[in-house]
Structures are given as structure tokens and as C-alpha cells.
Amino acid sequence: MEIRRFNRYELKYLIHASEYRRLVRDLEPFMTPDPHGDVDGFYRVTSLYYDSPDYQCYRAKIDGLLFRRKLRLRIYPGTNILQVKKGFVEIKQRMNRTVQKRRVILPLSQAKALCHGDF
């Protein structure tokens, strides 16, 4: 089982839906389509987030804590969610403005068990 780590610095911007196409057109020369995507570069992603009984992860986000983390199970179902064979268990944490993600790829049943604490 290999755990992969990613560090990144995120800046998020709110734009109006009417600006989307112009923004994409302006950025296209600097982007490469995702090889896992369809002809338009899109693919399906399904995420299930886990939290404590008192919603500790949710409250940390709402309270704007500079150190917080969350656990999720992510799958890429393609056209048939029933044929998914593997899951990505991810711990995403934020430290000030840096986001770190650790993830492991497992057979879907093992990924679910790990997120449920049964692994």
C-alpha cells in the first residue's frame, strides 16, 4: 500500500457563471486536457466525506480554523458506478494557506472498511 502525498497552495476565486466560457478560452493556451477525461476533458468524481458524531470537521471549516483536516472516500465511476473496483482514501488537511493531501488507492471494499475504522 503506497501513500502518496501532495502539497499545494490554493487560491480560490468566485466568478459569475456568465464569465466561465471567456475565462476558459483565455486559459486554454496554458492548460493541458486531463488524459483521463472524455473528449471535452471531463470525468465523473464522487466523494463521500466522513466526520465525527459532533461534526468536528464541518465546524472547523465553518469556524475558519487555520489547521483542519477531513477524511473522504473518492471514486471515479466513469459511466457505471456499479463497476467501480477501487477507491481513493484521502486525508486532506490545511495548515494556514497550504493544503496537503495524502491518499492511498485500495480495492473499494477495503477503502470503505478503512474509512469506517474496520481495516
Phi and psi restraints in degrees (range 20) as a CNS / XPLOR table:
assign (resid 1 and name C) (resid 2 and name N)
       (resid 2 and name CA) (resid 2 and name C) 1.0 -102.4 20.0 2
assign (resid 2 and name N) (resid 2 and name CA)
       (resid 2 and name C) (resid 3 and name N) 1.0 125.5 20.0 2
assign (resid 2 and name C) (resid 3 and name N)
       (resid 3 and name CA) (resid 3 and name C) 1.0 -95.9 20.0 2
assign (resid 3 and name N) (resid 3 and name CA)
       (resid 3 and name C) (resid 4 and name N) 1.0 122.6 20.0 2
assign (resid 3 and name C) (resid 4 and name N)
       (resid 4 and name CA) (resid 4 and name C) 1.0 -99.4 20.0 2
assign (resid 4 and name N) (resid 4 and name CA)
       (resid 4 and name C) (resid 5 and name N) 1.0 143.6 20.0 2
assign (resid 4 and name C) (resid 5 and name N)
       (resid 5 and name CA) (resid 5 and name C) 1.0 -120.1 20.0 2
assign (resid 5 and name N) (resid 5 and name CA)
       (resid 5 and name C) (resid 6 and name N) 1.0 139.9 20.0 2
assign (resid 5 and name C) (resid 6 and name N)
       (resid 6 and name CA) (resid 6 and name C) 1.0 -131.0 20.0 2
assign (resid 6 and name N) (resid 6 and name CA)
       (resid 6 and name C) (resid 7 and name N) 1.0 134.4 20.0 2
assign (resid 6 and name C) (resid 7 and name N)
       (resid 7 and name CA) (resid 7 and name C) 1.0 -119.3 20.0 2
assign (resid 7 and name N) (resid 7 and name CA)
       (resid 7 and name C) (resid 8 and name N) 1.0 138.7 20.0 2
assign (resid 7 and name C) (resid 8 and name N)
       (resid 8 and name CA) (resid 8 and name C) 1.0 -156.1 20.0 2
assign (resid 8 and name N) (resid 8 and name CA)
       (resid 8 and name C) (resid 9 and name N) 1.0 162.1 20.0 2
assign (resid 8 and name C) (resid 9 and name N)
       (resid 9 and name CA) (resid 9 and name C) 1.0 -113.2 20.0 2
assign (resid 9 and name N) (resid 9 and name CA)
       (resid 9 and name C) (resid 10 and name N) 1.0 119.6 20.0 2
assign (resid 9 and name C) (resid 10 and name N)
       (resid 10 and name CA) (resid 10 and name C) 1.0 -107.0 20.0 2
assign (resid 10 and name N) (resid 10 and name CA)
       (resid 10 and name C) (resid 11 and name N) 1.0 135.2 20.0 2
assign (resid 10 and name C) (resid 11 and name N)
       (resid 11 and name CA) (resid 11 and name C) 1.0 -123.6 20.0 2
assign (resid 11 and name N) (resid 11 and name CA)
       (resid 11 and name C) (resid 12 and name N) 1.0 128.2 20.0 2
assign (resid 11 and name C) (resid 12 and name N)
       (resid 12 and name CA) (resid 12 and name C) 1.0 -117.7 20.0 2
assign (resid 12 and name N) (resid 12 and name CA)
       (resid 12 and name C) (resid 13 and name N) 1.0 140.3 20.0 2
assign (resid 12 and name C) (resid 13 and name N)
       (resid 13 and name CA) (resid 13 and name C) 1.0 -127.7 20.0 2
assign (resid 13 and name N) (resid 13 and name CA)
       (resid 13 and name C) (resid 14 and name N) 1.0 144.7 20.0 2
assign (resid 13 and name C) (resid 14 and name N)
       (resid 14 and name CA) (resid 14 and name C) 1.0 -98.4 20.0 2
assign (resid 14 and name N) (resid 14 and name CA)
       (resid 14 and name C) (resid 15 and name N) 1.0 124.3 20.0 2
assign (resid 14 and name C) (resid 15 and name N)
       (resid 15 and name CA) (resid 15 and name C) 1.0 -125.8 20.0 2
assign (resid 15 and name N) (resid 15 and name CA)
       (resid 15 and name C) (resid 16 and name N) 1.0 156.3 20.0 2
assign (resid 15 and name C) (resid 16 and name N)
       (resid 16 and name CA) (resid 16 and name C) 1.0 -76.2 20.0 2
assign (resid 16 and name N) (resid 16 and name CA)
       (resid 16 and name C) (resid 17 and name N) 1.0 145.7 20.0 2
assign (resid 16 and name C) (resid 17 and name N)
       (resid 17 and name CA) (resid 17 and name C) 1.0 -55.6 20.0 2
assign (resid 17 and name N) (resid 17 and name CA)
       (resid 17 and name C) (resid 18 and name N) 1.0 -32.5 20.0 2
assign (resid 17 and name C) (resid 18 and name N)
       (resid 18 and name CA) (resid 18 and name C) 1.0 -67.4 20.0 2
assign (resid 18 and name N) (resid 18 and name CA)
       (resid 18 and name C) (resid 19 and name N) 1.0 -17.2 20.0 2
assign (resid 18 and name C) (resid 19 and name N)
       (resid 19 and name CA) (resid 19 and name C) 1.0 -91.1 20.0 2
assign (resid 19 and name N) (resid 19 and name CA)
       (resid 19 and name C) (resid 20 and name N) 1.0 -10.0 20.0 2
assign (resid 19 and name C) (resid 20 and name N)
       (resid 20 and name CA) (resid 20 and name C) 1.0 -56.7 20.0 2
assign (resid 20 and name N) (resid 20 and name CA)
       (resid 20 and name C) (resid 21 and name N) 1.0 -53.9 20.0 2
assign (resid 20 and name C) (resid 21 and name N)
       (resid 21 and name CA) (resid 21 and name C) 1.0 -62.0 20.0 2
assign (resid 21 and name N) (resid 21 and name CA)
       (resid 21 and name C) (resid 22 and name N) 1.0 -39.9 20.0 2
assign (resid 21 and name C) (resid 22 and name N)
       (resid 22 and name CA) (resid 22 and name C) 1.0 -66.1 20.0 2
assign (resid 22 and name N) (resid 22 and name CA)
       (resid 22 and name C) (resid 23 and name N) 1.0 -41.2 20.0 2
assign (resid 22 and name C) (resid 23 and name N)
       (resid 23 and name CA) (resid 23 and name C) 1.0 -63.1 20.0 2
assign (resid 23 and name N) (resid 23 and name CA)
       (resid 23 and name C) (resid 24 and name N) 1.0 -45.8 20.0 2
assign (resid 23 and name C) (resid 24 and name N)
       (resid 24 and name CA) (resid 24 and name C) 1.0 -61.1 20.0 2
assign (resid 24 and name N) (resid 24 and name CA)
       (resid 24 and name C) (resid 25 and name N) 1.0 -44.3 20.0 2
assign (resid 24 and name C) (resid 25 and name N)
       (resid 25 and name CA) (resid 25 and name C) 1.0 -60.1 20.0 2
assign (resid 25 and name N) (resid 25 and name CA)
       (resid 25 and name C) (resid 26 and name N) 1.0 -41.9 20.0 2
assign (resid 25 and name C) (resid 26 and name N)
       (resid 26 and name CA) (resid 26 and name C) 1.0 -68.7 20.0 2
assign (resid 26 and name N) (resid 26 and name CA)
       (resid 26 and name C) (resid 27 and name N) 1.0 -31.9 20.0 2
assign (resid 26 and name C) (resid 27 and name N)
       (resid 27 and name CA) (resid 27 and name C) 1.0 -89.6 20.0 2
assign (resid 27 and name N) (resid 27 and name CA)
       (resid 27 and name C) (resid 28 and name N) 1.0 -18.5 20.0 2
assign (resid 27 and name C) (resid 28 and name N)
       (resid 28 and name CA) (resid 28 and name C) 1.0 -51.1 20.0 2
assign (resid 28 and name N) (resid 28 and name CA)
       (resid 28 and name C) (resid 29 and name N) 1.0 -39.8 20.0 2
assign (resid 28 and name C) (resid 29 and name N)
       (resid 29 and name CA) (resid 29 and name C) 1.0 -62.6 20.0 2
assign (resid 29 and name N) (resid 29 and name CA)
       (resid 29 and name C) (resid 30 and name N) 1.0 -17.5 20.0 2
assign (resid 29 and name C) (resid 30 and name N)
       (resid 30 and name CA) (resid 30 and name C) 1.0 -104.2 20.0 2
assign (resid 30 and name N) (resid 30 and name CA)
       (resid 30 and name C) (resid 31 and name N) 1.0 2.4 20.0 2
assign (resid 30 and name C) (resid 31 and name N)
       (resid 31 and name CA) (resid 31 and name C) 1.0 -117.9 20.0 2
assign (resid 31 and name N) (resid 31 and name CA)
       (resid 31 and name C) (resid 32 and name N) 1.0 154.0 20.0 2
assign (resid 31 and name C) (resid 32 and name N)
       (resid 32 and name CA) (resid 32 and name C) 1.0 -117.6 20.0 2
assign (resid 32 and name N) (resid 32 and name CA)
       (resid 32 and name C) (resid 33 and name N) 1.0 129.5 20.0 2
assign (resid 32 and name C) (resid 33 and name N)
       (resid 33 and name CA) (resid 33 and name C) 1.0 -59.4 20.0 2
assign (resid 33 and name N) (resid 33 and name CA)
       (resid 33 and name C) (resid 34 and name N) 1.0 144.4 20.0 2
assign (resid 33 and name C) (resid 34 and name N)
       (resid 34 and name CA) (resid 34 and name C) 1.0 -67.6 20.0 2
assign (resid 34 and name N) (resid 34 and name CA)
       (resid 34 and name C) (resid 35 and name N) 1.0 125.1 20.0 2
assign (resid 34 and name C) (resid 35 and name N)
       (resid 35 and name CA) (resid 35 and name C) 1.0 -66.0 20.0 2
assign (resid 35 and name N) (resid 35 and name CA)
       (resid 35 and name C) (resid 36 and name N) 1.0 -16.1 20.0 2
assign (resid 35 and name C) (resid 36 and name N)
       (resid 36 and name CA) (resid 36 and name C) 1.0 -86.9 20.0 2
assign (resid 36 and name N) (resid 36 and name CA)
       (resid 36 and name C) (resid 37 and name N) 1.0 -7.7 20.0 2
assign (resid 36 and name C) (resid 37 and name N)
       (resid 37 and name CA) (resid 37 and name C) 1.0 -83.7 20.0 2
assign (resid 37 and name N) (resid 37 and name CA)
       (resid 37 and name C) (resid 38 and name N) 1.0 174.4 20.0 2
assign (resid 37 and name C) (resid 38 and name N)
       (resid 38 and name CA) (resid 38 and name C) 1.0 -79.6 20.0 2
assign (resid 38 and name N) (resid 38 and name CA)
       (resid 38 and name C) (resid 39 and name N) 1.0 -165.4 20.0 2
assign (resid 38 and name C) (resid 39 and name N)
       (resid 39 and name CA) (resid 39 and name C) 1.0 -60.7 20.0 2
assign (resid 39 and name N) (resid 39 and name CA)
       (resid 39 and name C) (resid 40 and name N) 1.0 -27.4 20.0 2
assign (resid 39 and name C) (resid 40 and name N)
       (resid 40 and name CA) (resid 40 and name C) 1.0 -92.3 20.0 2
assign (resid 40 and name N) (resid 40 and name CA)
       (resid 40 and name C) (resid 41 and name N) 1.0 0.9 20.0 2
assign (resid 40 and name C) (resid 41 and name N)
       (resid 41 and name CA) (resid 41 and name C) 1.0 86.6 20.0 2
assign (resid 41 and name N) (resid 41 and name CA)
       (resid 41 and name C) (resid 42 and name N) 1.0 8.1 20.0 2
assign (resid 41 and name C) (resid 42 and name N)
       (resid 42 and name CA) (resid 42 and name C) 1.0 -98.8 20.0 2
assign (resid 42 and name N) (resid 42 and name CA)
       (resid 42 and name C) (resid 43 and name N) 1.0 152.7 20.0 2
assign (resid 42 and name C) (resid 43 and name N)
       (resid 43 and name CA) (resid 43 and name C) 1.0 -152.2 20.0 2
assign (resid 43 and name N) (resid 43 and name CA)
       (resid 43 and name C) (resid 44 and name N) 1.0 158.3 20.0 2
assign (resid 43 and name C) (resid 44 and name N)
       (resid 44 and name CA) (resid 44 and name C) 1.0 -83.0 20.0 2
assign (resid 44 and name N) (resid 44 and name CA)
       (resid 44 and name C) (resid 45 and name N) 1.0 141.2 20.0 2
assign (resid 44 and name C) (resid 45 and name N)
       (resid 45 and name CA) (resid 45 and name C) 1.0 -134.3 20.0 2
assign (resid 45 and name N) (resid 45 and name CA)
       (resid 45 and name C) (resid 46 and name N) 1.0 132.1 20.0 2
assign (resid 45 and name C) (resid 46 and name N)
       (resid 46 and name CA) (resid 46 and name C) 1.0 -124.5 20.0 2
assign (resid 46 and name N) (resid 46 and name CA)
       (resid 46 and name C) (resid 47 and name N) 1.0 127.1 20.0 2
assign (resid 46 and name C) (resid 47 and name N)
       (resid 47 and name CA) (resid 47 and name C) 1.0 -124.6 20.0 2
assign (resid 47 and name N) (resid 47 and name CA)
       (resid 47 and name C) (resid 48 and name N) 1.0 138.1 20.0 2
assign (resid 47 and name C) (resid 48 and name N)
       (resid 48 and name CA) (resid 48 and name C) 1.0 -119.6 20.0 2
assign (resid 48 and name N) (resid 48 and name CA)
       (resid 48 and name C) (resid 49 and name N) 1.0 117.8 20.0 2
assign (resid 48 and name C) (resid 49 and name N)
       (resid 49 and name CA) (resid 49 and name C) 1.0 -95.0 20.0 2
assign (resid 49 and name N) (resid 49 and name CA)
       (resid 49 and name C) (resid 50 and name N) 1.0 141.2 20.0 2
assign (resid 49 and name C) (resid 50 and name N)
       (resid 50 and name CA) (resid 50 and name C) 1.0 -110.2 20.0 2
assign (resid 50 and name N) (resid 50 and name CA)
       (resid 50 and name C) (resid 51 and name N) 1.0 147.4 20.0 2
assign (resid 50 and name C) (resid 51 and name N)
       (resid 51 and name CA) (resid 51 and name C) 1.0 -145.3 20.0 2
assign (resid 51 and name N) (resid 51 and name CA)
       (resid 51 and name C) (resid 52 and name N) 1.0 169.9 20.0 2
assign (resid 51 and name C) (resid 52 and name N)
       (resid 52 and name CA) (resid 52 and name C) 1.0 -79.7 20.0 2
assign (resid 52 and name N) (resid 52 and name CA)
       (resid 52 and name C) (resid 53 and name N) 1.0 164.7 20.0 2
assign (resid 52 and name C) (resid 53 and name N)
       (resid 53 and name CA) (resid 53 and name C) 1.0 -58.2 20.0 2
assign (resid 53 and name N) (resid 53 and name CA)
       (resid 53 and name C) (resid 54 and name N) 1.0 -27.2 20.0 2
assign (resid 53 and name C) (resid 54 and name N)
       (resid 54 and name CA) (resid 54 and name C) 1.0 -98.4 20.0 2
assign (resid 54 and name N) (resid 54 and name CA)
       (resid 54 and name C) (resid 55 and name N) 1.0 16.1 20.0 2
assign (resid 54 and name C) (resid 55 and name N)
       (resid 55 and name CA) (resid 55 and name C) 1.0 58.2 20.0 2
assign (resid 55 and name N) (resid 55 and name CA)
       (resid 55 and name C) (resid 56 and name N) 1.0 44.6 20.0 2
assign (resid 55 and name C) (resid 56 and name N)
       (resid 56 and name CA) (resid 56 and name C) 1.0 -59.4 20.0 2
assign (resid 56 and name N) (resid 56 and name CA)
       (resid 56 and name C) (resid 57 and name N) 1.0 -42.9 20.0 2
assign (resid 56 and name C) (resid 57 and name N)
       (resid 57 and name CA) (resid 57 and name C) 1.0 -65.9 20.0 2
assign (resid 57 and name N) (resid 57 and name CA)
       (resid 57 and name C) (resid 58 and name N) 1.0 -43.5 20.0 2
assign (resid 57 and name C) (resid 58 and name N)
       (resid 58 and name CA) (resid 58 and name C) 1.0 -63.1 20.0 2
assign (resid 58 and name N) (resid 58 and name CA)
       (resid 58 and name C) (resid 59 and name N) 1.0 -46.0 20.0 2
assign (resid 58 and name C) (resid 59 and name N)
       (resid 59 and name CA) (resid 59 and name C) 1.0 -64.7 20.0 2
assign (resid 59 and name N) (resid 59 and name CA)
       (resid 59 and name C) (resid 60 and name N) 1.0 -36.1 20.0 2
assign (resid 59 and name C) (resid 60 and name N)
       (resid 60 and name CA) (resid 60 and name C) 1.0 -61.9 20.0 2
assign (resid 60 and name N) (resid 60 and name CA)
       (resid 60 and name C) (resid 61 and name N) 1.0 -39.6 20.0 2
assign (resid 60 and name C) (resid 61 and name N)
       (resid 61 and name CA) (resid 61 and name C) 1.0 -66.9 20.0 2
assign (resid 61 and name N) (resid 61 and name CA)
       (resid 61 and name C) (resid 62 and name N) 1.0 -49.0 20.0 2
assign (resid 61 and name C) (resid 62 and name N)
       (resid 62 and name CA) (resid 62 and name C) 1.0 -62.4 20.0 2
assign (resid 62 and name N) (resid 62 and name CA)
       (resid 62 and name C) (resid 63 and name N) 1.0 -38.6 20.0 2
assign (resid 62 and name C) (resid 63 and name N)
       (resid 63 and name CA) (resid 63 and name C) 1.0 -77.3 20.0 2
assign (resid 63 and name N) (resid 63 and name CA)
       (resid 63 and name C) (resid 64 and name N) 1.0 -7.8 20.0 2
assign (resid 63 and name C) (resid 64 and name N)
       (resid 64 and name CA) (resid 64 and name C) 1.0 70.2 20.0 2
assign (resid 64 and name N) (resid 64 and name CA)
       (resid 64 and name C) (resid 65 and name N) 1.0 29.7 20.0 2
assign (resid 64 and name C) (resid 65 and name N)
       (resid 65 and name CA) (resid 65 and name C) 1.0 -60.2 20.0 2
assign (resid 65 and name N) (resid 65 and name CA)
       (resid 65 and name C) (resid 66 and name N) 1.0 139.1 20.0 2
assign (resid 65 and name C) (resid 66 and name N)
       (resid 66 and name CA) (resid 66 and name C) 1.0 -78.3 20.0 2
assign (resid 66 and name N) (resid 66 and name CA)
       (resid 66 and name C) (resid 67 and name N) 1.0 -16.3 20.0 2
assign (resid 66 and name C) (resid 67 and name N)
       (resid 67 and name CA) (resid 67 and name C) 1.0 -122.7 20.0 2
assign (resid 67 and name N) (resid 67 and name CA)
       (resid 67 and name C) (resid 68 and name N) 1.0 116.1 20.0 2
assign (resid 67 and name C) (resid 68 and name N)
       (resid 68 and name CA) (resid 68 and name C) 1.0 -153.3 20.0 2
assign (resid 68 and name N) (resid 68 and name CA)
       (resid 68 and name C) (resid 69 and name N) 1.0 159.6 20.0 2
assign (resid 68 and name C) (resid 69 and name N)
       (resid 69 and name CA) (resid 69 and name C) 1.0 -145.0 20.0 2
assign (resid 69 and name N) (resid 69 and name CA)
       (resid 69 and name C) (resid 70 and name N) 1.0 160.9 20.0 2
assign (resid 69 and name C) (resid 70 and name N)
       (resid 70 and name CA) (resid 70 and name C) 1.0 -146.8 20.0 2
assign (resid 70 and name N) (resid 70 and name CA)
       (resid 70 and name C) (resid 71 and name N) 1.0 155.2 20.0 2
assign (resid 70 and name C) (resid 71 and name N)
       (resid 71 and name CA) (resid 71 and name C) 1.0 -114.7 20.0 2
assign (resid 71 and name N) (resid 71 and name CA)
       (resid 71 and name C) (resid 72 and name N) 1.0 134.3 20.0 2
assign (resid 71 and name C) (resid 72 and name N)
       (resid 72 and name CA) (resid 72 and name C) 1.0 -144.1 20.0 2
assign (resid 72 and name N) (resid 72 and name CA)
       (resid 72 and name C) (resid 73 and name N) 1.0 156.1 20.0 2
assign (resid 72 and name C) (resid 73 and name N)
       (resid 73 and name CA) (resid 73 and name C) 1.0 -110.4 20.0 2
assign (resid 73 and name N) (resid 73 and name CA)
       (resid 73 and name C) (resid 74 and name N) 1.0 123.5 20.0 2
assign (resid 73 and name C) (resid 74 and name N)
       (resid 74 and name CA) (resid 74 and name C) 1.0 -121.9 20.0 2
assign (resid 74 and name N) (resid 74 and name CA)
       (resid 74 and name C) (resid 75 and name N) 1.0 137.1 20.0 2
assign (resid 74 and name C) (resid 75 and name N)
       (resid 75 and name CA) (resid 75 and name C) 1.0 -130.8 20.0 2
assign (resid 75 and name N) (resid 75 and name CA)
       (resid 75 and name C) (resid 76 and name N) 1.0 158.0 20.0 2
assign (resid 75 and name C) (resid 76 and name N)
       (resid 76 and name CA) (resid 76 and name C) 1.0 -120.5 20.0 2
assign (resid 76 and name N) (resid 76 and name CA)
       (resid 76 and name C) (resid 77 and name N) 1.0 90.2 20.0 2
assign (resid 76 and name C) (resid 77 and name N)
       (resid 77 and name CA) (resid 77 and name C) 1.0 -77.3 20.0 2
assign (resid 77 and name N) (resid 77 and name CA)
       (resid 77 and name C) (resid 78 and name N) 1.0 -10.2 20.0 2
assign (resid 77 and name C) (resid 78 and name N)
       (resid 78 and name CA) (resid 78 and name C) 1.0 61.3 20.0 2
assign (resid 78 and name N) (resid 78 and name CA)
       (resid 78 and name C) (resid 79 and name N) 1.0 -134.8 20.0 2
assign (resid 78 and name C) (resid 79 and name N)
       (resid 79 and name CA) (resid 79 and name C) 1.0 -93.6 20.0 2
assign (resid 79 and name N) (resid 79 and name CA)
       (resid 79 and name C) (resid 80 and name N) 1.0 -10.8 20.0 2
assign (resid 79 and name C) (resid 80 and name N)
       (resid 80 and name CA) (resid 80 and name C) 1.0 -138.6 20.0 2
assign (resid 80 and name N) (resid 80 and name CA)
       (resid 80 and name C) (resid 81 and name N) 1.0 104.3 20.0 2
assign (resid 80 and name C) (resid 81 and name N)
       (resid 81 and name CA) (resid 81 and name C) 1.0 -64.6 20.0 2
assign (resid 81 and name N) (resid 81 and name CA)
       (resid 81 and name C) (resid 82 and name N) 1.0 -23.2 20.0 2
assign (resid 81 and name C) (resid 82 and name N)
       (resid 82 and name CA) (resid 82 and name C) 1.0 -74.6 20.0 2
assign (resid 82 and name N) (resid 82 and name CA)
       (resid 82 and name C) (resid 83 and name N) 1.0 -13.0 20.0 2
assign (resid 82 and name C) (resid 83 and name N)
       (resid 83 and name CA) (resid 83 and name C) 1.0 -98.7 20.0 2
assign (resid 83 and name N) (resid 83 and name CA)
       (resid 83 and name C) (resid 84 and name N) 1.0 7.5 20.0 2
assign (resid 83 and name C) (resid 84 and name N)
       (resid 84 and name CA) (resid 84 and name C) 1.0 -67.5 20.0 2
assign (resid 84 and name N) (resid 84 and name CA)
       (resid 84 and name C) (resid 85 and name N) 1.0 129.6 20.0 2
assign (resid 84 and name C) (resid 85 and name N)
       (resid 85 and name CA) (resid 85 and name C) 1.0 -108.9 20.0 2
assign (resid 85 and name N) (resid 85 and name CA)
       (resid 85 and name C) (resid 86 and name N) 1.0 -22.4 20.0 2
assign (resid 85 and name C) (resid 86 and name N)
       (resid 86 and name CA) (resid 86 and name C) 1.0 -133.8 20.0 2
assign (resid 86 and name N) (resid 86 and name CA)
       (resid 86 and name C) (resid 87 and name N) 1.0 156.3 20.0 2
assign (resid 86 and name C) (resid 87 and name N)
       (resid 87 and name CA) (resid 87 and name C) 1.0 -131.5 20.0 2
assign (resid 87 and name N) (resid 87 and name CA)
       (resid 87 and name C) (resid 88 and name N) 1.0 151.4 20.0 2
assign (resid 87 and name C) (resid 88 and name N)
       (resid 88 and name CA) (resid 88 and name C) 1.0 -106.0 20.0 2
assign (resid 88 and name N) (resid 88 and name CA)
       (resid 88 and name C) (resid 89 and name N) 1.0 114.2 20.0 2
assign (resid 88 and name C) (resid 89 and name N)
       (resid 89 and name CA) (resid 89 and name C) 1.0 -90.7 20.0 2
assign (resid 89 and name N) (resid 89 and name CA)
       (resid 89 and name C) (resid 90 and name N) 1.0 123.0 20.0 2
assign (resid 89 and name C) (resid 90 and name N)
       (resid 90 and name CA) (resid 90 and name C) 1.0 -127.5 20.0 2
assign (resid 90 and name N) (resid 90 and name CA)
       (resid 90 and name C) (resid 91 and name N) 1.0 136.3 20.0 2
assign (resid 90 and name C) (resid 91 and name N)
       (resid 91 and name CA) (resid 91 and name C) 1.0 -112.7 20.0 2
assign (resid 91 and name N) (resid 91 and name CA)
       (resid 91 and name C) (resid 92 and name N) 1.0 118.3 20.0 2
assign (resid 91 and name C) (resid 92 and name N)
       (resid 92 and name CA) (resid 92 and name C) 1.0 -111.5 20.0 2
assign (resid 92 and name N) (resid 92 and name CA)
       (resid 92 and name C) (resid 93 and name N) 1.0 127.6 20.0 2
assign (resid 92 and name C) (resid 93 and name N)
       (resid 93 and name CA) (resid 93 and name C) 1.0 -133.3 20.0 2
assign (resid 93 and name N) (resid 93 and name CA)
       (resid 93 and name C) (resid 94 and name N) 1.0 150.1 20.0 2
assign (resid 93 and name C) (resid 94 and name N)
       (resid 94 and name CA) (resid 94 and name C) 1.0 -116.6 20.0 2
assign (resid 94 and name N) (resid 94 and name CA)
       (resid 94 and name C) (resid 95 and name N) 1.0 130.6 20.0 2
assign (resid 94 and name C) (resid 95 and name N)
       (resid 95 and name CA) (resid 95 and name C) 1.0 -124.9 20.0 2
assign (resid 95 and name N) (resid 95 and name CA)
       (resid 95 and name C) (resid 96 and name N) 1.0 106.2 20.0 2
assign (resid 95 and name C) (resid 96 and name N)
       (resid 96 and name CA) (resid 96 and name C) 1.0 58.0 20.0 2
assign (resid 96 and name N) (resid 96 and name CA)
       (resid 96 and name C) (resid 97 and name N) 1.0 -113.5 20.0 2
assign (resid 96 and name C) (resid 97 and name N)
       (resid 97 and name CA) (resid 97 and name C) 1.0 -107.2 20.0 2
assign (resid 97 and name N) (resid 97 and name CA)
       (resid 97 and name C) (resid 98 and name N) 1.0 5.8 20.0 2
assign (resid 97 and name C) (resid 98 and name N)
       (resid 98 and name CA) (resid 98 and name C) 1.0 -98.9 20.0 2
assign (resid 98 and name N) (resid 98 and name CA)
       (resid 98 and name C) (resid 99 and name N) 1.0 133.8 20.0 2
assign (resid 98 and name C) (resid 99 and name N)
       (resid 99 and name CA) (resid 99 and name C) 1.0 -109.1 20.0 2
assign (resid 99 and name N) (resid 99 and name CA)
       (resid 99 and name C) (resid 100 and name N) 1.0 130.5 20.0 2
assign (resid 99 and name C) (resid 100 and name N)
       (resid 100 and name CA) (resid 100 and name C) 1.0 -120.5 20.0 2
assign (resid 100 and name N) (resid 100 and name CA)
       (resid 100 and name C) (resid 101 and name N) 1.0 135.6 20.0 2
assign (resid 100 and name C) (resid 101 and name N)
       (resid 101 and name CA) (resid 101 and name C) 1.0 -126.4 20.0 2
assign (resid 101 and name N) (resid 101 and name CA)
       (resid 101 and name C) (resid 102 and name N) 1.0 132.5 20.0 2
assign (resid 101 and name C) (resid 102 and name N)
       (resid 102 and name CA) (resid 102 and name C) 1.0 -118.5 20.0 2
assign (resid 102 and name N) (resid 102 and name CA)
       (resid 102 and name C) (resid 103 and name N) 1.0 135.3 20.0 2
assign (resid 102 and name C) (resid 103 and name N)
       (resid 103 and name CA) (resid 103 and name C) 1.0 -147.2 20.0 2
assign (resid 103 and name N) (resid 103 and name CA)
       (resid 103 and name C) (resid 104 and name N) 1.0 152.3 20.0 2
assign (resid 103 and name C) (resid 104 and name N)
       (resid 104 and name CA) (resid 104 and name C) 1.0 -132.5 20.0 2
assign (resid 104 and name N) (resid 104 and name CA)
       (resid 104 and name C) (resid 105 and name N) 1.0 142.0 20.0 2
assign (resid 104 and name C) (resid 105 and name N)
       (resid 105 and name CA) (resid 105 and name C) 1.0 -100.5 20.0 2
assign (resid 105 and name N) (resid 105 and name CA)
       (resid 105 and name C) (resid 106 and name N) 1.0 127.1 20.0 2
assign (resid 105 and name C) (resid 106 and name N)
       (resid 106 and name CA) (resid 106 and name C) 1.0 -135.8 20.0 2
assign (resid 106 and name N) (resid 106 and name CA)
       (resid 106 and name C) (resid 107 and name N) 1.0 161.2 20.0 2
assign (resid 106 and name C) (resid 107 and name N)
       (resid 107 and name CA) (resid 107 and name C) 1.0 -54.5 20.0 2
assign (resid 107 and name N) (resid 107 and name CA)
       (resid 107 and name C) (resid 108 and name N) 1.0 142.6 20.0 2
assign (resid 107 and name C) (resid 108 and name N)
       (resid 108 and name CA) (resid 108 and name C) 1.0 -53.5 20.0 2
assign (resid 108 and name N) (resid 108 and name CA)
       (resid 108 and name C) (resid 109 and name N) 1.0 -41.7 20.0 2
assign (resid 108 and name C) (resid 109 and name N)
       (resid 109 and name CA) (resid 109 and name C) 1.0 -63.5 20.0 2
assign (resid 109 and name N) (resid 109 and name CA)
       (resid 109 and name C) (resid 110 and name N) 1.0 -38.7 20.0 2
assign (resid 109 and name C) (resid 110 and name N)
       (resid 110 and name CA) (resid 110 and name C) 1.0 -70.6 20.0 2
assign (resid 110 and name N) (resid 110 and name CA)
       (resid 110 and name C) (resid 111 and name N) 1.0 -37.0 20.0 2
assign (resid 110 and name C) (resid 111 and name N)
       (resid 111 and name CA) (resid 111 and name C) 1.0 -62.5 20.0 2
assign (resid 111 and name N) (resid 111 and name CA)
       (resid 111 and name C) (resid 112 and name N) 1.0 -44.0 20.0 2
assign (resid 111 and name C) (resid 112 and name N)
       (resid 112 and name CA) (resid 112 and name C) 1.0 -62.9 20.0 2
assign (resid 112 and name N) (resid 112 and name CA)
       (resid 112 and name C) (resid 113 and name N) 1.0 -43.9 20.0 2
assign (resid 112 and name C) (resid 113 and name N)
       (resid 113 and name CA) (resid 113 and name C) 1.0 -61.7 20.0 2
assign (resid 113 and name N) (resid 113 and name CA)
       (resid 113 and name C) (resid 114 and name N) 1.0 -42.4 20.0 2
assign (resid 113 and name C) (resid 114 and name N)
       (resid 114 and name CA) (resid 114 and name C) 1.0 -61.9 20.0 2
assign (resid 114 and name N) (resid 114 and name CA)
       (resid 114 and name C) (resid 115 and name N) 1.0 -44.1 20.0 2
assign (resid 114 and name C) (resid 115 and name N)
       (resid 115 and name CA) (resid 115 and name C) 1.0 -66.3 20.0 2
assign (resid 115 and name N) (resid 115 and name CA)
       (resid 115 and name C) (resid 116 and name N) 1.0 -28.3 20.0 2
assign (resid 115 and name C) (resid 116 and name N)
       (resid 116 and name CA) (resid 116 and name C) 1.0 -87.0 20.0 2
assign (resid 116 and name N) (resid 116 and name CA)
       (resid 116 and name C) (resid 117 and name N) 1.0 -4.0 20.0 2
assign (resid 116 and name C) (resid 117 and name N)
       (resid 117 and name CA) (resid 117 and name C) 1.0 81.4 20.0 2
assign (resid 117 and name N) (resid 117 and name CA)
       (resid 117 and name C) (resid 118 and name N) 1.0 17.3 20.0 2
assign (resid 117 and name C) (resid 118 and name N)
       (resid 118 and name CA) (resid 118 and name C) 1.0 -104.5 20.0 2
assign (resid 118 and name N) (resid 118 and name CA)
       (resid 118 and name C) (resid 119 and name N) 1.0 14.2 20.0 2
